[in-house]
Amino acid sequence: MAPPTSRRRRWSTLTFRILAVNALAPLLLAAGLLYLGRYQQELVKAEIDALSIQAGLMAEALGEAATALTASEEVRLVESVARPMVRRFAIQTRARAQLFDSEGELLVDSQLILNPQGYVTVLPLPGEGPGIQGALVRAYDWVFNAFAGRDNFPPYPTLPLRRASDYREGRRALAGEPAAAAYRSADGHIVFTLAMPVQRYRQVAGIVMLSRASNEIDEAMRKVRVDILTLFSIVLGLTMLVSVYLAGTIARPVRRLALAAERVRQGRGRVAIPDFSGRRDEIGDLSSALGAMTTALWQRLEAIERFAADVSHEIKNPLSSLRSAVETVGKLQDPEKRAKLMAIIQDDVRRLDRLITDIAAASRVDAELARAELLPLDMGRLLGALGSVYEATEEDDGPKVKLDISTGEPLTVLGVEDRLVQVFRNLIGNAISFSPEGGTITLAARREGDFVIATCEDEGPGIPEGKSESIFQRFYSERPGGEAFGTHSGLGLSISRQIMDGHGGSIRAENRIDADGKVIGARFIVTLPVAGSEGRKKRGKSAS
């Protein structure tokens, strides 16, 4: 199934997520503070306590100064004295003051006045006001009073000239017990009412009832909320700015990297990955990793193209020879010539078979190394085993294999044993091809710091001048005289370098020079990092 193409979003979803996460905390804080339940409860308690004290003082003052004894020795309120006292108390306490007699009949109500035409007018409760400001306050109260659950309170009685028995707290006060109640006004405020009996000689002469709306409490709550919302707005604004900056430093580079990766996937030429390595953070690491991956990908693609071109070129040679021989053999009548052509055809077939086998091996190396697990290997033991094998199979007049393994420090590396054996078999086989009769091939291994150095030396003619790197190229073949053409594919050393690169190591070649400056053979040097060393980490990074 084809990979899905990335959609070019107009807005970054990562930016919105960062904004949402950063804004969530101040939003929750603001939502929680809008209730301010405990603070409001304390204000309500203080308001009720104040009303209780004020009603008590008013009741005592009225009981002392505005009561008289009737002929039947009953205490009654003197309305002419009580009326101005109640009004003065109402002005001082900023509350609605109502005075009822012992029968519950209303005597005085500070909320009722007589206008010039003689009609009774109802004054608003203290704190309410007209105009735009009052409308704004009422709108605010309508919104925030919903959080307080004020619909649970009964509506405040608004009809004038009511009896004390119409109030539940009034009925209790007539019985001689102070009582408080709370109501909901028409505009959503809470109206606190406290009824206090007016007594003299332990007789209830009437009750005084103080009512005050929660305007002052709501105003205090409003100021606190406005302060909190102002601070919240500042904090939220700063949070949004920081979030936008943070999103820009994260989302924008990630988006650029994603678009570049998409262009690479679509194969739109050699795409440069944006470089954010200077940031020294995870985005920089991602940029470096993508850049290195893309570079490695293009190198691999170019290597595949070159490999395909080289394979095509190398296969064409034996195929051309085969085609020519096959076309000619049918025309020849001479048995001897036909036999020679058949020998050529067989050599070309063997050459093609060897070439295809080596090409298949070269193509599998990278994939196998990528999947294989690198295990600890003792290079001294590995070279010793190889030397023993060649010693057991060497011919009498052939080159001898000698070992020079250091025993001072451990020579443990991490690798795939079969592949490392393949490298040294290639080197030993190459050395055998160029060594003179009775020559010596020396396998040596030692440790230098965090690396194991293994060498394979021969006593052959050495490496042609300027060819120390060319010999590692694919299909390069510099063979000794007398060897049949096509015996080797020219891939052995190339595969060896491929294997060493996969192990985070290296392989190079040089000539052995004697004291007179004469070439006395070739030396191949294999370098591998010691298992668990810093050298392996450095090699691993460079290989990736």
C-alpha positions as CSV (number, residue, x, y, z in Angstrom):
1,M,0.0,0.0,0.0
2,A,1.4,3.4,-1.0
3,P,2.3,5.7,2.0
4,P,-0.2,8.5,2.5
5,T,0.7,11.9,1.3
6,S,0.9,14.6,4.0
7,R,-1.7,17.3,3.8
8,R,-0.5,20.9,3.8
9,R,-2.4,22.3,6.7
10,R,-3.2,26.0,6.8
11,W,-2.9,26.0,10.6
12,S,-0.6,24.0,12.7
13,T,-2.4,21.6,14.9
14,L,0.7,21.3,17.1
15,T,0.5,25.0,17.7
16,F,-3.1,24.8,18.8
17,R,-2.3,21.9,21.1
18,I,0.5,23.9,22.8
19,L,-1.8,26.9,23.2
20,A,-4.6,24.7,24.6
21,V,-2.3,22.9,27.1
22,N,-0.7,26.2,28.3
23,A,-4.0,28.0,28.5
24,L,-5.7,25.2,30.4
25,A,-4.2,25.9,33.8
26,P,-5.0,29.7,33.9
27,L,-8.5,29.0,32.5
28,L,-9.2,26.4,35.2
29,L,-7.8,28.8,37.9
30,A,-10.0,31.6,36.6
31,A,-13.1,29.4,36.5
32,G,-12.5,28.2,40.0
33,L,-11.9,31.7,41.3
34,L,-15.1,33.0,39.8
35,Y,-17.0,31.2,42.5
36,L,-15.0,32.5,45.5
37,G,-17.4,30.6,47.7
38,R,-15.6,30.8,51.0
39,Y,-14.9,34.5,50.6
40,Q,-18.5,35.1,49.8
41,Q,-19.7,33.0,52.8
42,E,-17.5,35.0,55.2
43,L,-19.0,38.2,53.8
44,V,-22.6,36.9,54.2
45,K,-21.8,35.8,57.8
46,A,-20.4,39.3,58.5
47,E,-23.5,40.9,57.0
48,I,-25.9,38.9,59.0
49,D,-23.9,39.5,62.2
50,A,-23.9,43.3,61.5
51,L,-27.7,43.2,60.9
52,S,-28.2,41.3,64.1
53,I,-26.2,43.8,66.1
54,Q,-27.9,46.8,64.4
55,A,-31.4,45.2,64.9
56,G,-30.6,44.5,68.5
57,L,-29.6,48.1,69.2
58,M,-32.6,49.4,67.4
59,A,-34.9,47.1,69.3
60,E,-33.4,48.1,72.7
61,A,-33.6,51.8,71.8
62,L,-37.2,51.5,70.7
63,G,-38.0,49.5,73.8
64,E,-36.6,52.1,76.1
65,A,-37.7,55.3,74.3
66,A,-40.7,54.4,72.1
67,T,-42.9,52.3,74.4
68,A,-45.6,53.1,76.9
69,L,-47.8,51.2,79.3
70,T,-51.5,51.1,78.6
71,A,-54.2,51.2,81.3
72,S,-54.2,47.4,81.3
73,E,-50.5,47.4,82.0
74,E,-49.6,46.3,78.5
75,V,-46.6,47.6,76.7
76,R,-47.3,49.3,73.3
77,L,-45.3,51.2,70.8
78,V,-45.7,55.0,70.6
79,E,-45.8,55.5,66.8
80,S,-45.1,59.2,66.9
81,V,-41.8,58.6,68.8
82,A,-40.9,55.4,67.0
83,R,-41.3,56.8,63.4
84,P,-38.4,59.3,63.4
85,M,-36.2,56.9,65.4
86,V,-36.8,54.1,62.8
87,R,-36.0,56.5,59.9
88,R,-32.8,57.7,61.5
89,F,-31.7,54.1,62.2
90,A,-32.5,53.3,58.5
91,I,-30.3,56.1,57.3
92,Q,-27.5,55.1,59.6
93,T,-27.6,51.4,58.7
94,R,-28.4,51.9,55.0
95,A,-31.0,49.2,55.4
96,R,-34.8,49.0,55.0
97,A,-36.3,49.3,58.5
98,Q,-39.8,48.1,59.3
99,L,-41.6,48.4,62.6
100,F,-44.6,46.2,63.4
101,D,-46.8,46.4,66.6
102,S,-47.5,43.4,68.8
103,E,-50.4,42.4,66.5
104,G,-48.1,42.3,63.4
105,E,-49.5,45.5,61.9
106,L,-47.0,47.7,60.0
107,L,-46.3,51.0,61.7
108,V,-43.3,52.3,60.0
109,D,-41.5,51.3,56.7
110,S,-38.4,53.4,55.8
111,Q,-38.9,52.3,52.2
112,L,-42.2,54.0,51.9
113,I,-42.5,57.8,51.6
114,L,-45.4,60.2,50.9
115,N,-44.9,62.1,47.6
116,P,-46.2,65.7,47.2
117,Q,-49.4,64.4,45.7
118,G,-50.1,62.3,48.7
119,Y,-49.4,58.9,47.1
120,V,-47.2,56.2,48.7
121,T,-43.9,55.7,46.8
122,V,-41.7,52.6,47.2
123,L,-38.0,53.4,47.3
124,P,-35.5,50.9,45.8
125,L,-33.3,48.9,48.2
126,P,-30.0,50.5,49.0
127,G,-27.3,50.0,46.4
128,E,-29.5,49.9,43.3
129,G,-29.0,52.6,40.7
130,P,-30.3,53.6,37.3
131,G,-28.3,54.5,34.1
132,I,-25.8,52.7,32.0
133,Q,-23.5,51.8,34.9
134,G,-26.5,50.3,36.7
135,A,-27.4,48.3,33.6
136,L,-23.9,47.0,33.3
137,V,-23.8,46.1,37.0
138,R,-27.2,44.3,36.6
139,A,-25.9,42.4,33.5
140,Y,-22.8,41.4,35.4
141,D,-24.9,40.3,38.4
142,W,-27.2,38.4,36.1
143,V,-24.3,36.4,34.7
144,F,-22.4,35.7,37.9
145,N,-25.3,35.3,40.2
146,A,-26.2,32.2,38.3
147,F,-23.0,30.5,39.7
148,A,-24.2,31.2,43.3
149,G,-27.4,29.2,42.9
150,R,-29.6,32.0,44.1
151,D,-32.7,30.5,42.5
152,N,-32.9,28.3,45.6
153,F,-34.0,31.3,47.7
154,P,-37.7,32.4,47.9
155,P,-38.6,35.7,46.2
156,Y,-38.4,38.8,48.3
157,P,-41.9,40.1,49.2
158,T,-42.3,43.4,47.4
159,L,-45.9,44.5,48.2
160,P,-46.0,47.3,50.7
161,L,-48.2,47.4,53.9
162,R,-47.6,43.8,54.6
163,R,-48.2,42.2,58.0
164,A,-45.4,40.7,60.2
165,S,-47.0,37.4,60.0
166,D,-46.4,37.4,56.2
167,Y,-42.7,36.9,56.9
168,R,-41.6,33.6,58.4
169,E,-38.9,35.5,60.5
170,G,-41.6,37.9,61.5
171,R,-43.8,35.2,63.0
172,R,-40.8,33.9,65.1
173,A,-40.0,37.4,66.2
174,L,-43.6,38.0,67.4
175,A,-43.1,35.0,69.6
176,G,-40.1,36.7,71.2
177,E,-37.3,34.9,69.3
178,P,-34.9,36.7,66.9
179,A,-34.9,35.3,63.4
180,A,-33.1,35.8,60.1
181,A,-34.0,34.9,56.6
182,A,-32.7,35.3,53.0
183,Y,-34.6,36.1,49.9
184,R,-34.0,36.5,46.2
185,S,-34.7,40.0,44.8
186,A,-36.2,40.6,41.4
187,D,-32.8,41.6,40.0
188,G,-31.0,38.5,41.4
189,H,-29.5,39.9,44.5
190,I,-29.9,38.3,47.9
191,V,-31.9,40.2,50.5
192,F,-31.0,39.5,54.1
193,T,-33.7,40.1,56.7
194,L,-33.4,40.0,60.4
195,A,-36.4,40.4,62.7
196,M,-35.8,41.3,66.4
197,P,-38.6,41.6,69.0
198,V,-39.0,45.0,70.7
199,Q,-39.4,44.2,74.4
200,R,-40.0,46.0,77.6
201,Y,-40.6,44.3,80.9
202,R,-40.2,41.1,79.0
203,Q,-43.3,41.9,76.9
204,V,-43.2,42.0,73.2
205,A,-44.4,45.4,72.2
206,G,-43.6,44.8,68.5
207,I,-40.8,43.8,66.2
208,V,-38.3,45.6,64.2
209,M,-37.2,44.1,60.9
210,L,-34.0,45.2,59.0
211,S,-33.5,44.2,55.4
212,R,-30.5,44.8,53.3
213,A,-29.7,43.7,49.8
214,S,-26.4,42.0,49.0
215,N,-25.3,44.9,46.8
216,E,-22.3,45.7,49.0
217,I,-21.3,42.0,49.1
218,D,-21.7,41.7,45.4
219,E,-19.8,44.9,44.9
220,A,-16.9,43.5,47.0
221,M,-17.1,40.2,45.0
222,R,-17.2,42.2,41.8
223,K,-14.0,44.1,42.7
224,V,-12.2,40.9,43.6
225,R,-13.4,39.2,40.4
226,V,-12.4,42.2,38.3
227,D,-8.9,42.1,39.9
228,I,-8.7,38.4,39.3
229,L,-9.9,38.6,35.8
230,T,-7.5,41.5,35.1
231,L,-4.6,39.5,36.4
232,F,-5.9,36.4,34.6
233,S,-6.1,38.4,31.3
234,I,-2.5,39.5,31.7
235,V,-1.3,36.0,32.6
236,L,-3.3,34.5,29.7
237,G,-1.9,37.1,27.3
238,L,1.6,36.3,28.4
239,T,0.8,32.6,28.2
240,M,-0.5,32.9,24.7
241,L,2.6,34.9,23.6
242,V,4.9,32.4,25.2
243,S,2.9,29.6,23.7
244,V,3.0,31.1,20.2
245,Y,6.8,31.6,20.6
246,L,7.2,28.0,21.9
247,A,5.0,26.7,19.1
248,G,7.0,28.6,16.6
249,T,10.2,27.1,17.9
250,I,8.8,23.6,17.8
251,A,6.0,23.4,15.3
252,R,7.5,25.5,12.5
253,P,10.8,23.6,12.3
254,V,9.0,20.3,12.6
255,R,6.7,21.3,9.8
256,R,9.7,22.4,7.6
257,L,11.4,19.1,8.3
258,A,8.2,17.2,7.5
259,L,7.8,19.0,4.2
260,A,11.4,18.3,3.3
261,A,11.0,14.7,4.2
262,E,7.9,14.6,2.0
263,R,9.8,16.0,-1.0
264,V,12.5,13.4,-0.4
265,R,9.8,10.7,-0.4
266,Q,8.4,12.0,-3.6
267,G,11.8,11.9,-5.2
268,R,11.9,15.6,-6.2
269,G,15.6,15.7,-6.8
270,R,18.3,16.1,-4.2
271,V,16.4,17.9,-1.4
272,A,18.3,19.8,1.3
273,I,17.1,19.1,4.8
274,P,16.7,22.3,6.9
275,D,19.7,22.6,9.3
276,F,18.7,23.3,12.9
277,S,21.7,21.6,14.5
278,G,22.7,24.9,16.0
279,R,19.7,24.8,18.4
280,R,21.3,22.1,20.5
281,D,18.0,20.5,21.4
282,E,15.8,17.6,20.3
283,I,14.8,19.5,17.1
284,G,18.4,20.0,16.3
285,D,19.1,16.3,16.9
286,L,16.1,15.5,14.6
287,S,17.4,17.8,11.9
288,S,20.9,16.3,12.1
289,A,19.5,12.8,12.0
290,L,17.3,13.6,9.0
291,G,20.1,15.3,7.3
292,A,22.5,12.4,7.9
293,M,19.8,9.9,6.9
294,T,19.0,11.8,3.7
295,T,22.7,12.1,2.8
296,A,23.2,8.4,3.4
297,L,20.0,7.7,1.3
298,W,21.3,9.7,-1.6
299,Q,24.7,8.1,-1.3
300,R,23.1,4.7,-1.3
301,L,21.0,5.5,-4.3
302,E,24.0,6.8,-6.2
303,A,26.0,3.7,-5.1
304,I,23.2,1.5,-6.4
305,E,23.2,3.4,-9.7
306,R,26.9,3.1,-10.0
307,F,26.8,-0.6,-9.0
308,A,24.1,-1.3,-11.6
309,A,26.2,0.5,-14.2
310,D,29.3,-1.4,-13.2
311,V,27.4,-4.7,-13.2
312,S,26.0,-4.0,-16.6
313,H,29.4,-3.2,-17.9
314,E,31.1,-6.3,-16.4
315,I,28.4,-8.7,-17.5
316,K,28.5,-7.4,-21.1
317,N,32.1,-8.5,-21.6
318,P,31.6,-12.2,-21.0
319,L,28.2,-12.0,-22.7
320,S,29.7,-10.4,-25.8
321,S,32.4,-13.1,-25.8
322,L,29.8,-15.8,-25.4
323,R,27.7,-14.5,-28.2
324,S,30.6,-14.2,-30.6
325,A,31.8,-17.7,-29.7
326,V,28.3,-19.2,-30.1
327,E,27.8,-17.5,-33.4
328,T,31.2,-18.7,-34.7
329,V,31.1,-22.3,-33.4
330,G,28.2,-23.2,-35.6
331,K,30.2,-22.1,-38.7
332,L,33.4,-24.0,-37.9
333,Q,34.0,-27.4,-39.3
334,D,37.5,-27.9,-37.9
335,P,37.1,-30.0,-34.7
336,E,40.2,-28.5,-33.1
337,K,38.9,-24.9,-33.5
338,R,35.5,-25.9,-32.3
339,A,37.1,-27.4,-29.2
340,K,39.0,-24.1,-28.5
341,L,35.8,-22.1,-28.9
342,M,33.9,-24.5,-26.6
343,A,36.7,-24.0,-24.0
344,I,36.2,-20.2,-24.3
345,I,32.5,-20.6,-23.9
346,Q,33.0,-22.7,-20.8
347,D,35.4,-20.1,-19.3
348,D,32.9,-17.3,-20.0
349,V,30.1,-19.3,-18.4
350,R,32.3,-19.9,-15.3
351,R,33.3,-16.2,-15.3
352,L,29.6,-15.2,-15.5
353,D,28.7,-17.6,-12.7
354,R,31.5,-16.3,-10.5
355,L,30.6,-12.7,-11.3
356,I,26.9,-13.2,-10.5
357,T,27.8,-15.0,-7.3
358,D,30.0,-12.2,-6.1
359,I,27.5,-9.5,-7.2
360,A,24.8,-11.3,-5.1
361,A,27.2,-11.5,-2.1
362,A,28.0,-7.8,-2.4
363,S,24.3,-6.8,-2.6
364,R,23.5,-8.8,0.5
365,V,26.2,-7.5,2.8
366,D,24.6,-4.2,3.9
367,A,21.2,-5.8,4.5
368,E,22.6,-8.7,6.5
369,L,24.8,-6.4,8.6
370,A,21.8,-4.1,9.3
371,R,19.8,-7.1,10.6
372,A,22.6,-9.0,12.3
373,E,23.4,-8.7,16.0
374,L,27.0,-7.7,16.7
375,L,28.5,-10.1,19.3
376,P,31.8,-10.0,21.2
377,L,34.6,-11.7,19.2
378,D,38.3,-12.3,20.1
379,M,40.3,-11.2,17.1
380,G,43.3,-13.2,18.3
381,R,41.3,-16.4,18.4
382,L,39.7,-15.6,15.0
383,L,43.0,-15.0,13.3
384,G,44.6,-18.0,15.1
385,A,41.8,-20.3,13.8
386,L,42.2,-18.9,10.2
387,G,46.0,-19.4,10.4
388,S,45.5,-23.0,11.5
389,V,43.2,-23.7,8.6
390,Y,45.6,-22.3,6.0
391,E,48.5,-24.1,7.7
392,A,46.8,-27.4,7.4
393,T,45.9,-26.9,3.7
394,E,49.0,-25.1,2.4
395,E,51.1,-26.7,-0.3
396,D,54.8,-27.5,0.1
397,D,56.0,-24.9,-2.3
398,G,53.2,-22.4,-1.5
399,P,53.4,-19.4,0.8
400,K,53.4,-20.0,4.5
401,V,51.0,-18.3,7.0
402,K,52.6,-17.0,10.1
403,L,50.8,-15.5,13.2
404,D,51.9,-12.6,15.4
405,I,49.1,-12.1,17.9
406,S,49.6,-9.8,20.9
407,T,48.7,-11.3,24.3
408,G,49.1,-8.2,26.4
409,E,45.6,-6.8,26.3
410,P,42.2,-8.3,25.3
411,L,41.5,-8.0,21.6
412,T,37.7,-8.2,21.9
413,V,35.5,-6.5,19.3
414,L,31.8,-6.5,18.4
415,G,31.1,-8.0,15.0
416,V,29.5,-10.7,12.9
417,E,32.0,-13.6,12.9
418,D,31.2,-15.0,9.4
419,R,31.6,-11.5,7.8
420,L,34.9,-10.8,9.5
421,V,36.2,-14.2,8.5
422,Q,35.2,-13.3,5.0
423,V,37.3,-10.2,5.1
424,F,40.4,-12.0,6.2
425,R,39.8,-14.8,3.8
426,N,39.8,-12.3,1.0
427,L,43.0,-10.7,2.3
428,I,44.7,-14.0,2.7
429,G,43.6,-15.3,-0.7
430,N,44.7,-12.0,-2.3
431,A,48.1,-12.3,-0.5
432,I,48.5,-16.0,-1.7
433,S,47.8,-14.9,-5.3
434,F,50.7,-12.3,-5.2
435,S,53.1,-14.1,-2.9
436,P,56.2,-15.9,-4.5
437,E,56.9,-19.5,-4.0
438,G,58.0,-20.2,-0.4
439,G,57.0,-16.7,0.6
440,T,55.5,-15.8,4.0
441,I,52.1,-14.2,4.8
442,T,52.0,-12.7,8.3
443,L,48.7,-12.2,10.2
444,A,49.2,-9.9,13.2
445,A,46.9,-8.3,15.8
446,R,47.5,-5.8,18.5
447,R,45.7,-3.2,20.6
448,E,46.2,0.5,20.3
449,G,44.1,2.5,22.7
450,D,40.5,1.9,22.0
451,F,41.1,0.0,18.7
452,V,42.3,-3.4,17.6
453,I,44.7,-3.3,14.7
454,A,44.9,-6.4,12.5
455,T,47.3,-6.7,9.6
456,C,47.9,-9.1,6.7
457,E,51.3,-8.8,5.1
458,D,52.8,-10.5,2.0
459,E,56.1,-10.6,0.2
460,G,54.6,-9.9,-3.3
461,P,55.3,-7.1,-5.7
462,G,53.2,-4.6,-3.7
463,I,50.5,-2.2,-4.7
464,P,51.0,-0.2,-7.9
465,E,51.8,3.5,-7.2
466,G,48.7,5.6,-6.7
467,K,46.4,2.5,-6.6
468,S,46.1,2.1,-2.8
469,E,42.5,3.3,-2.9
470,S,41.5,2.1,-6.4
471,I,42.0,-1.5,-5.4
472,F,38.9,-1.2,-3.1
473,Q,36.7,-0.1,-6.0
474,R,34.2,-2.5,-7.5
475,F,35.5,-4.7,-10.4
476,Y,39.0,-3.3,-10.1
477,S,41.4,-6.1,-10.9
478,E,45.2,-6.0,-10.7
479,R,46.2,-9.6,-11.0
480,P,49.6,-11.3,-11.0
481,G,51.1,-12.4,-14.3
482,G,50.2,-15.9,-15.4
483,E,46.7,-15.9,-13.8
484,A,43.9,-16.8,-16.1
485,F,41.7,-13.8,-17.2
486,G,38.4,-13.7,-15.3
487,T,39.6,-15.8,-12.4
488,H,38.6,-13.1,-10.0
489,S,35.6,-10.7,-10.2
490,G,37.3,-7.7,-8.7
491,L,34.7,-7.5,-5.9
492,G,36.6,-9.1,-3.0
493,L,38.3,-6.0,-1.6
494,S,35.2,-3.9,-2.3
495,I,33.1,-6.3,-0.3
496,S,35.7,-6.3,2.5
497,R,35.5,-2.5,2.8
498,Q,31.7,-2.7,2.8
499,I,31.9,-5.2,5.7
500,M,34.3,-3.0,7.7
501,D,32.1,0.0,7.2
502,G,29.1,-1.9,8.5
503,H,31.2,-2.8,11.6
504,G,32.2,0.8,12.2
505,G,35.8,0.0,11.3
506,S,38.1,0.6,8.4
507,I,40.5,-1.1,6.0
508,R,43.4,0.4,4.0
509,A,46.4,-0.8,2.1
510,E,50.0,0.3,1.9
511,N,53.3,-1.0,0.6
512,R,56.0,-2.5,2.8
513,I,59.3,-0.7,2.3
514,D,62.7,-2.0,3.4
515,A,65.6,0.2,4.6
516,D,66.7,0.9,1.0
517,G,63.3,2.2,0.1
518,K,62.5,-0.9,-2.0
519,V,58.9,-2.4,-2.0
520,I,59.0,-5.8,-0.4
521,G,55.3,-6.6,-0.3
522,A,51.9,-5.2,0.6
523,R,50.2,-4.6,3.9
524,F,46.5,-4.5,4.5
525,I,45.5,-2.8,7.8
526,V,42.1,-3.6,9.5
527,T,41.0,-1.3,12.3
528,L,38.1,-2.1,14.6
529,P,37.0,-0.4,17.8
530,V,37.3,-2.4,21.0
531,A,33.9,-3.6,22.4
532,G,32.4,-1.0,24.7
533,S,35.0,1.7,24.0
534,E,34.5,5.4,23.1
535,G,36.0,4.5,19.8
536,R,33.0,2.3,19.0
537,K,30.6,5.1,19.8
538,K,32.5,7.5,17.6
539,R,32.7,5.0,14.8
540,G,29.0,4.2,15.2
541,K,28.0,7.8,14.8
542,S,30.2,8.3,11.8
543,A,28.8,5.2,10.2
544,S,25.2,6.3,10.7
